[in-house]
Amino acid sequence: MTVLCIFAGAAMAQADRIKDMVAVAGVRSNALVGYGLVMGLAGTGDGGSRLTQQSMQSLISRLGLDTQPTDLDTKNVAAVMVTADMPPFIKPGQVLDVTVSTAGKAKSLKGGTLLMTPLMGADGEVYAIAQGNLVVGGLGVEAKDGSSLVINVPTVGRVPGGATIERMVETPFLEAEYLVLNLHRGDFSTASAMVEAINEIFGKGVAVALDGTSVRVRAPADPAQRVSFMGLLENIEVVPAEAPAQVIVNARTGTVVIGGSVRVTPSAVSHGSLTVRVNEDFNVDQGATVVAGNGEVVVAPGEPVVTPDSQIDVTEATNPAFVFDPGVSLSSLVDAINAVGASPADLVAILEALHKAGSLRAELIII
């Protein structure tokens, strides 16, 4: 199924809040990861996995017991990887959700309990400790005859509020002299407009555009005023610049997105379609064998004779040509193409030809 999406320019540009347009440098989440064990499974664990057996032996030895990996049955235990995103400014003692995924042969984590698992950051330091009962949305059932039924994904679960923060990630928000705002979509005009809007409220020279993506804002010297300053700053409304002229084509799904700034220079287009149909048939005749002997002639059935009978029909649909005037708009472009009955697939071919000829005043992006 092919979809054509058209985004036309509005008569009046809408203003957006700065908080919806930028990310503050240094204020971001941090990924955490850890390796742990889930206990209490109803026979859906890793079985005889050496990884799980060694992990259990290491855990039990830290509790003061001496055992061998071969003494452990891990059918009710699963080795798992635990992941979480640590939000900015989160403090020790606060909690966050964790995601638990099987690392071995476990078929389901339903009903399991995650044992105490340290969660580390990219620097190898422990920032949180995870533990708790899993919530699993999937279900897996397996019978003795080998048949099985799986609903959703039973090998991944979550522990809401299952991790407790042990260490805070330092950010430059309170110490840095400047705050840097990074635009989600870099544009020199938008960055310039943002600087003007900020300086209009806080005074000349408070904001400076570093490039088309970053705007530097002088922060208050008193750290106690930075939160209220940021609250005022992020709610300032800015009219973003008009998006560049682009035509985006997804060749796999047939989706075509045409931006509202697309224009076409004078050009004439004629697009027709050629249909070739091949009907393959066979004519079968019964063969015969003639045998003569003793004055008699005998006709006996022989091998059938197969004769191919192919028919080829060629149909060419003739579509009228259409002409684009100078500076034709997006709506006129689509109306002209629709007038000749072009399908979305034909539209892609026409746009590619216009771009190749230099008549399409837009960037053609194939994804």
Order of alpha helices (4+ residues) and beta strands (2+ residues): beta-beta-beta-beta-alpha-beta-beta-beta-beta-beta-beta-beta-beta-alpha-beta-beta-alpha-beta-beta-beta-beta-beta-beta-beta-beta-beta-beta-alpha-alpha-beta-beta
